Amino acid sequence: MHRIIDWNELWKAIHASSPERAAKDRDPAAVWDKRAAAYRRATRGETRATEQELSVLDLRPEDTVLDMGAGTGRLAVPIAGTAAHVTALDPSEGMLSILREQMAAAGRTNYSCLRKRWEDAVIGRDVQPHDIVIAAFSIGFYDLAAALEKLDAAARRAVYLFWHAGEWRSPGEMALYRAVFGEEAAMQKGYPDYIYPVNILHDAGIYPNVRIFYAFWDTVYDSPEDAARTWAAMHNPEMEDLSIIREYFSQTLRRNESGQYVETAVRPTAAVWWVKERA
């Protein structure tokens, strides 16, 4: 079939339009090392979205699993409770350090860590094939087609992607981004949605399953001030005047029975997965 649109080239053009995405490409470890502590705080109360993602996976006790872009272990830690072995790949030592702490706290020893950019990893040399390969919100690469081809090559049985469907941020969050970064810069945040990897896979002869669901992300803070500082550390570490962010959280947070402040975001999410023919 003749391709009218080259989805990978379109993705590249959008990707290259953002200075922030370019900075992550150059040195993702430096970006995420600075954000690791804030990311840990931001995800410490999150369970529902993780459980929703885990329910999609077909995991078996004998499986080896590669979690590409494992971060602090949001998926890798619970997966280690089911699978035979988990390899957590991430470019950030700061993130992997927290993952190791989380594994130890859960009593998991059946895992290994590989600090490496996915673009630099060579299948068969740096990373051996695994039964299952997972990439949860970690496919923000300039050359998405090459990254997806490598994920497929690393999997013996199946590959699972999780990515956003439509706009990831709520109208309120978008208003906060515009207030902090300005209209143009706010629109350059984030990445195109799931239809891009789906079409890139289709062009490569891979016809994945797609399931759209609404993920419930619960973020727990000690106070609106804690929320503002965590958000700034994640999104704009150089920001000094946090009054706009503080005002946003003072209006959106609710208190739970323990007196903590909770933000619940409902995010449209795509699970995209395919099973290898030889599986």
N, C-alpha and C positions, 0 to 999 in steps of 0.2 A: 504494500500500500504506500502510495506517495505521501510523504510528510509535508504538510503545508506549514506547520510550525515546528521549529527545532526547540523543544522545551528546555533542553540543557543550555543552549545559547541564550535563551530568554532569561533563564534563571541566573546565568553568569552576568548578564547585563544589569539585572536588578541588584544582584549581590554587590557588584562593583560600584554601584551608585552610593553606597553608604561608607563613610570613613570608619565608622565603628566596626562594621563587618570586616573591612580591610585590616584593621588593627588586630582583630581576633585571628585572622588568617596568618598574620606575620608572627605572632607570638601568643598563642592561646594560653600557654602555661602562665605567662606573666599576668594576663587578664584574670584568669580564674584563681591564681594564687592569692591575689588581692581580695577576691570576693568569697573565698572559701568559708571564712568564719561567718560572714553575713548569710551565705547560702545555707549553712548549717542551721542558723537561727531561723531563717525563713521557712525551712522545711521540717522543723523539729516536731510540729504537731500534725503533720500531714500523714494521713493513713488511707483516706477513702479513695483518692485518685490512684494511689499505688495498688490498692486491692482491685480496682477496676481494671487496671492494666494487667495485673497478674492473672486475672480470670480469663484473659484472651489467650494466654500462652498454653501450649500443649507440652507440658514438662513431664519427663519421666525420671524415675530415681537414678537410672544409669546415665543420664545425659551429662555431657559437658556443655557449658554455656559460656559464650563470649558476650560480655556487656561492653559495647563500644561507647565510650563517653560515659563511663560509670559514675563519675562525680563522687559524691560522698556515700554512695552505696544504697540509694533509695530502693532500687530494684535488686541489686546484687546481693544484699544481705538476706532478704527473705528468700530469694531464689536458692541461696546456699543451703537453706533448710530443706529443700526438695531435691535438688540436682546433686550429681556426684561431685562436680567440681565447677567453679565459676572463675573465669579470668576477667578481671576488671581492668580495662584499658582506658587510660585518660592521660592527657598531656600535663596535667597539673599535679604536682607533688602535694600541694596544699590540700586538694580535694582527696587524693588517695590516702593521705595521712588520717583524715577524718574517717574515711571508709575503713581503714584498718582498726581504728578505735571502735567503730560500730560493729564490725565483725567480732572483735574480742568481747564486746559487751553481750553479743548474742551467742557467744560460745562457738563461733564458726571457725574452723581451721581448713576447710576444704576449698580454699580459694588461692589465687595468686594475683599479683598486681603487675601491670606493665605500663610504665610511664612513657608514653610515646604519642606523637601525632598520628592520627589515622592515615593521613596522606603519606607519611614516611614508613609506615609498617609494610613489611613484605610478607605475604602469606606463604607459609612453608619455611620461612627463616625466622622472622620475629614472632609470628603468630601461626600456630598450627591450626588446621581446620577443627571446628567444634561442631557438635550436633546441632546446637541452636545458637543463632546470633541475634542479638537485640541491640537496637539503637533507639533510645527513648529521648526525643528532643535533642538529638546530638548530630544531626545531619546538615548543619549549617556550613557546608563547604562550598568553595567557589566552583569547583568542578564536581557537581553532584553526580553526574553519570559515572565518573571514575570511582567515586566513593561507594556508590551502590553496587557497581560491578565487583568491587573488592569485598563488600559484605556478602554478596552471593558466593564468591569464591571461598570465603572463610566458613561457609555453612555446609554441613553434610546433609541435614534434614530440612531446616526451615529458617527463615529470616523474618523477624518482627520489627516493624518500625512504629513509633508513636510520634505523631506530629499534629499540629493544630489544623482545624477545619474552619476556614473563614478567619475572621478577626479574633485573635486570641484575647485581646483586652476588652473589657466592658466599656460602655460609653463614659462612665466615671473615671476609669483608668486612663482612657484616651484624653480626657480633659486634663488630668493631672500631667500626663506626658507633654501635652501642648503648653501647659503653664510653665513647666520646668525647662523644656528644650526648645520651644517654639514650634510653629506649625510644620515647617519643612523638615526639621530634624526629627520631630516626632513621627512623621510618616516614613522616615528611613530606619526606624527601629524595627527589629524583628525580621522575619523572612517570609517569602511567599508560602502559601499553604500546601496542603497535602496533594492537591491535584497535580502539582509539578512533579514530585517523585513518582506518582502513579503513571503519568504520561511518559516520563523518561524511562521507567521500567517497561511500559508497553512498547515503546520504540525499540527497546533492547530484546523484545521477544519474551518478556516476563509479564504474566497477566495476574496481578496479585488480588487477593481478597481484600475488601475494604469494609470496615465497620465504623460507622460514625456514632459517637456517644457523647454524653455531657459529663465531663469529669468534674468532681467536686474537690476543690483544693482548699484545705483548711490551714490557715497560717495563724499561729498562736504567738502573741506578744505579751510582755509584762505591762506595757503601758503604751499610749499613743506616741510618746516620745521614743520608746524603744522601736516602735513600728517605723517612725519617720527616719531614725538613724539607720535601721536595717535596710530600708528601701533606698536611702541615699547611698549607702555603702555598695549596694548591688548595682545601682543604675547610674549614679553620678557622684563618685567618691570625692571629687573636688568641691562639691557644693557646700557652702558654709551656712547660708540662711535657709533653714529648714521650715520656715513658717508655712509655706504653701503645702508642703507634704504633711506637716503636723495637722493642719486644718482638715485636709482630706481624710486622714485616719480618725480624727476626732468625730467625724460624721459617719464613717463607714464601719468602725469596729463595734462589736457587741461583746458584752461580758458573759463568760460562762459561769457555771456553778462554783468553780474554783477561784473566781475573781480575776482570771486572765482575760485578755482581750483577743478576740478571734475575728479574723476576716475570712469569709467563705466566698470563693470565686467559682462560678460555674463556667467551665470553658469547653466549647465545642472541640472535640478531639477525634482524630482519625487513627484507627489501628489499621495498618497496612501490612499484610504478610503473605508469604508464598512458601509453598512446600516444594522441595527439590524433586525433580522427576524420578531420580533414582532412589528416593527415600522409601 
